[in-house]
Amino acid sequence: MQTACRLTGFGEKPPALSVENVAALEPRPGAVVVRMLAAPINPADLNVIEGTYGELPSLPSTIGNEGVGVVERVGASVGEFFVGQTVLPLAFGTWAEQMLVPVEALVALPEGLDPLQAAMLGVNPATAWRMIHDFANLQPGDWIVQNAANSGVGRAVIQLAKVLGIRTLNVVRRGELIEDLRASGGDVVVTEDVDLRLEARDLCGANFPKLGLNAVGGASALNLANALCAGAPLVTYGAMGRQPLKIPNGLLIFKNISFQGFWLRRWKESAPLADVRAMYEKLAGYLAAGVLHTPVHKVFPLDQVVEAVAEAAMERRSGKVLLRM
Ligand SMILES: NC(=O)c1ccc[n+]([C@@H]2O[C@H](COP(=O)([O-])OP(=O)(O)OC[C@H]3O[C@@H](n4cnc5c(N)ncnc54)[C@H](OP(=O)(O)O)[C@@H]3O)[C@@H](O)[C@H]2O)c1
């Protein structure tokens, strides 16, 4: 037997989550059984539990969007994968002791990574990496403007931009985060009440940002759009403020700002497997080198998943909530 966190209903209060004994998994050709080590609780997981995420599993379902584990048993024809290897399963259902994962959804990781940090490599650093590379031809010295800068994605944007020589103008909703984010590499950090339409020129030394990254929506997104140079994209990838975008006509007519969206799952489904693995190899290198680091707020055992989810849903956390299996 093994244990897994099962969701049996959407939008229930308290959440319809339970940790159940389920059958131990058997390997099959082309797939391995992964013993999970750790998995974070991300906003996307909370949205799945609420039933508001863009794509929902059929219930009941083992949930969890990312995590890290070790190959425990292998089926036939699994290529280079071997028992004992640390892997990222790029598959749904990570909140469990075991997962059955086809090799095309597996990424091999170097040994020696902190399992909590490795468990958070699959989604947020990858999202940051793709958004930095796929929407604007950024060169060293260029600026990115982003909100929710203290989020997992926001911090990864700061850390990856730094290593690439790209500068970041970061917006947070809590002034007490400014010093910490500056110390973590944010070039400029301001609170939401700073009007970037008036201040961006001074803050960025007359170089308006070439890329905007929006995880909030509403007035916060408009503030970012107002900071951008003509022709730049504002990329929306999250909706933490739960407010729709409001786009003034002038930003389209006179500045030709483009409003685009990003979803990592869509990228992973369309990109060649070699490109997906090459990206994670690069990101794992940055993790090993200490370039990437995500603060941890609290770690719970899997059988306390209900408490862990409640903690992850709390405002003003100091980092990520994770499950350790
Ligand atoms: N599209 C994709 O492929 C993709 C991939 C990864 C993540 N995401 C999305 O990106 C967003 C961030 O994810 P994450 O895992 O990085 O988040 P996280 O680490 O859990 O942090 C959440 C952040 O949202 C901020 N926040 C919450 N409510 C807010 C509000 N009303 N106004 C302004 N800021 C608010 C928090 O501010 P404080 O720091 O002040 O608490 C915190 O910085 C989520 O919406 C997530 O679903 C999307």
The ligand as a MOL file (V3000), in Angstrom:
LIG
                    3D

  0  0  0     0  0            999 V3000
M  V30 BEGIN CTAB
M  V30 COUNTS 48 52 0 0 0
M  V30 BEGIN ATOM
M  V30 1 N 0.5770 30.7340 -16.0420 0
M  V30 2 C 1.4490 29.8540 -15.5310 0
M  V30 3 O 1.9420 28.9480 -16.2000 0
M  V30 4 C 1.8150 29.9900 -14.0850 0
M  V30 5 C 2.8950 29.2870 -13.5600 0
M  V30 6 C 3.2500 29.5100 -12.2170 0
M  V30 7 C 2.4880 30.3580 -11.4390 0
M  V30 8 N 1.4040 30.9740 -11.9940 0 CHG=1
M  V30 9 C 0.5900 31.9280 -11.2490 0
M  V30 10 O 1.4440 32.9330 -10.7660 0
M  V30 11 C 0.9270 33.4670 -9.5770 0
M  V30 12 C 2.0060 33.4030 -8.5160 0
M  V30 13 O 2.2740 32.0350 -8.2330 0
M  V30 14 P 3.3920 31.6710 -7.1430 0
M  V30 15 O 3.4100 30.2240 -6.9370 0
M  V30 16 O 4.6320 32.3480 -7.5520 0 CHG=-1
M  V30 17 O 2.7680 32.4280 -5.8860 0
M  V30 18 P 3.1960 32.4190 -4.3540 0
M  V30 19 O 4.6520 32.1790 -4.2340 0
M  V30 20 O 2.2640 31.5560 -3.6290 0
M  V30 21 O 2.9300 33.9390 -3.9560 0
M  V30 22 C 1.6950 34.5490 -4.1850 0
M  V30 23 C 1.9680 36.0340 -4.3780 0
M  V30 24 O 0.7800 36.7070 -4.7310 0
M  V30 25 C 0.7390 37.9270 -4.0090 0
M  V30 26 N -0.6600 38.3020 -3.8610 0
M  V30 27 C -1.6590 37.5470 -3.3500 0
M  V30 28 N -2.8270 38.2400 -3.4150 0
M  V30 29 C -2.5310 39.4390 -3.9610 0
M  V30 30 C -3.3080 40.5860 -4.2650 0
M  V30 31 N -4.6230 40.6300 -4.0170 0
M  V30 32 N -2.6880 41.6480 -4.8250 0
M  V30 33 C -1.3540 41.6140 -5.0720 0
M  V30 34 N -0.5730 40.5550 -4.7980 0
M  V30 35 C -1.1530 39.4800 -4.2600 0
M  V30 36 C 1.4010 37.6190 -2.6930 0
M  V30 37 O 1.8360 38.8210 -2.1110 0
M  V30 38 P 2.6340 38.8800 -0.7140 0
M  V30 39 O 4.0310 38.5230 -1.0820 0
M  V30 40 O 2.4740 40.2730 -0.2810 0
M  V30 41 O 2.0020 37.8760 0.1940 0
M  V30 42 C 2.5320 36.6970 -3.1280 0
M  V30 43 O 3.6670 37.4380 -3.5170 0
M  V30 44 C -0.3020 32.6280 -9.2340 0
M  V30 45 O -1.4390 33.2960 -9.7380 0
M  V30 46 C -0.0700 31.3580 -10.0120 0
M  V30 47 O -1.2470 30.6480 -10.3040 0
M  V30 48 C 1.0610 30.8030 -13.2910 0
M  V30 END ATOM
M  V30 BEGIN BOND
M  V30 1 1 1 2
M  V30 2 2 2 3
M  V30 3 1 2 4
M  V30 4 1 4 5
M  V30 5 2 4 48
M  V30 6 2 5 6
M  V30 7 1 6 7
M  V30 8 2 7 8
M  V30 9 1 8 9
M  V30 10 1 8 48
M  V30 11 1 9 10
M  V30 12 1 9 46
M  V30 13 1 10 11
M  V30 14 1 11 12
M  V30 15 1 11 44
M  V30 16 1 12 13
M  V30 17 1 13 14
M  V30 18 2 14 15
M  V30 19 1 14 16
M  V30 20 1 14 17
M  V30 21 1 17 18
M  V30 22 2 18 19
M  V30 23 1 18 20
M  V30 24 1 18 21
M  V30 25 1 21 22
M  V30 26 1 22 23
M  V30 27 1 23 24
M  V30 28 1 23 42
M  V30 29 1 24 25
M  V30 30 1 25 26
M  V30 31 1 25 36
M  V30 32 1 26 27
M  V30 33 1 26 35
M  V30 34 2 27 28
M  V30 35 1 28 29
M  V30 36 1 29 30
M  V30 37 2 29 35
M  V30 38 1 30 31
M  V30 39 2 30 32
M  V30 40 1 32 33
M  V30 41 2 33 34
M  V30 42 1 34 35
M  V30 43 1 36 37
M  V30 44 1 36 42
M  V30 45 1 37 38
M  V30 46 2 38 39
M  V30 47 1 38 40
M  V30 48 1 38 41
M  V30 49 1 42 43
M  V30 50 1 44 45
M  V30 51 1 44 46
M  V30 52 1 46 47
M  V30 END BOND
M  V30 END CTAB
M  END
